[in-house]
Amino acid sequence: MDVCCTLRQLISTGEFPGVPSCSTEGDIETAFGRCEYSAQKKSVKTLSYPWADFLFEHGRLHQITVKITDELQAATAKELLWQYPRETADEIPPFFRCEKILCAPISGDGPEVLANVCPENGDTLVSVAIVFPTEKTMPLTIEIPQDVYTALKELSLSTRRSMEEICGDIIKEQLLSDNDNNHV
């Protein structure tokens, strides 16, 4: 993955290449293959790849952390990011500092870009996190009959996908299908 190209696209469009903010866990695995490992703690699930982590809260994509894997990547990404104004968002001296990059994407309401650096190592860039605003995806509470819930739970267990993710995919598929049928 070309980190600088990815960051340039993110800054100019407000979207991570190939990953709309409404993406589900299934969308990520379809786009990038099976993850290296995943972890879940309460309502937060992380899909980890060698080059990035995708964090979901309540089944919604909330954050993508791009891992910086070598010094050249760190230097070129830092050069790109440091062209923009920034402010310190969090800090644990001398081990960690998080810089909020003040780059307003074209959309104006795009994700936040956070650069994590290691001050102890000469401000080496370690990772870049893209945090999507919660307004981009909204939770939905629905009531369904017990038999539908049971079938949904069985599907969730057999596919290792959350019930929220499955419902989101079904709703999205139906809306897209209805949209296609209305334009015929």
N, C-alpha and C positions, 0 to 999 in steps of 0.2 A: 504494500500500500504506500502511495506517495503522500506522506503526511502534509507537506506544504500545499500540494494541489487540493487535498481534502479540506484543509483549513481555509484556503482561498475561496473555495466554493461555499463553505459554510458562512464565511464572513460576508460574501457578496449576495447570497440568496437566503440565508437564514435556515438552510436545510443541510443535513449531513448527507453526502452523496449516497443514493440508493436506499436511504432510510428515512421515510417520512416520519414526522413526530407521532403519527397515529399508528405506527408499526406495532405488531404483536410479537410475542416470543416466536411464534410459528413463522412470521414474516422474516425475522432475523435468521432463523435456521434455514429457511428456504433460500435466502439471499447469500448466506455465507457458509452454509453447511453446518454440520453438528458442532456444537461448541466443545472446547477443551474440557471445561467443567462448569457446573452450575451450582449455585448455593442459594438457599432460601431461608430467610429469617422473618417470621411473621408475614407481613404483606409485601415484603421486599424480596425480589428475586434477581439474581445477577447471572447473566450468561457471559462466560469468559472465553475469549479467543486470544491467541498469542499477541495480537496487535491492538485489541480493544476489549473493554468490558461494557456490556449493555445492562443497565439497571432499570428494573421495572418496579413501580409502586402500584399496588392494587391492580395489576395487570396492564398498567399504562407505562409506556416508555417515558422515563423521567430523565435519564442521564446516559451519555455515552462518554467513556473515558478512553482516549486514544493513548496507548502506551508508547513512549519514546524508547526505541530499542538500541540506538547507537549514538555516538558523539556527533557524527555528521548530521543525522536527523535532528538531534537536539539543537545544534548550531543553526541550521537553516530554518527550522520552525521558530526558534527564538527570534531570529532576525526578522522574520515575517511578523510575528506577534508584537514585537517591541516597536514596530512602526506606529502602533496605535497607543493612545493614552491608556494608562492602567492605574489601578489603585489596589492597595493591599487589602484582601478580603479576610484573611486568616493567617495566623503565624504561630509557630512553635520554634523559637530560636534555639539553637542554630540549625535545626534539622529540617524544617519545613516552612515554606511560605507560599501562600496561594494568592496569585495576582488576578484580579478581575480585569479582563481586557475590554476596554470601552470602545467597542466597534459596533456601531448600529447597522445591522443588516438592512438591505433595501426594504424588507417587509416592515421594519420599524418595531415589530413586536417579536423578534426572533429570539433564539435561545441565548443564554449567557455563555460566555467563553471564559473558562478559568484555567490559568496556567499554573501548574504546581512545580516549584523549583526547590532545590536543595542549597541553601545559603552556605552550608559547611563545605560544599563542593564547588565553590565559585559560581553560585547561582545556576547550576546545571538544570536544564529543563528535564523533568521526569515524566510528566504526563500533561495532557490537555483535556479538560472535561467540558462537555457541551451539556448544559442543563436546560431542558425544555420547559417553558412556562406552563403552569398548570391549566391555563385557559385553552391551550391547544387541544387537550383531551379532557373530557368531563365524565365523571362517574354516573352510572345509571342504576337505579334500583328497580327490579321487576319482581312480580309475584307470579309463580308458575305452579301448575298442578303437581302433586306429589309424584305421579308416575313420570312426568317429564323431568322433574328434578332427579329422580332415581336414574333414569336413562342418561341424563347429562353427567351425573356423578360417575357412572360406569364408564362413559366415554372419556371423561377426564382421567380416570385411573388407567385406562387401557392405552391412552395416547400420551400420558405424562404431561398433559397441558392443563392449565388452570381452567376452571369453569368460566371465569370471566373472559379469558382469552377465546375459548370456544364460542361463547355467546357473542362476543364482539365480532368474531369472524363470520358467524352466521348472519348477524344483523348487517354487517358491511356487504356480504355477498348478496343478500336479499335486496338491499338498497341499490347496489350496482345493477343487479338484474332488473329491478323495477325501472331504473333510469334508462337502461338499454331498451326495454320494452316500450317505454313512453316516447322514445325518439324514432320509432320505426315508422 
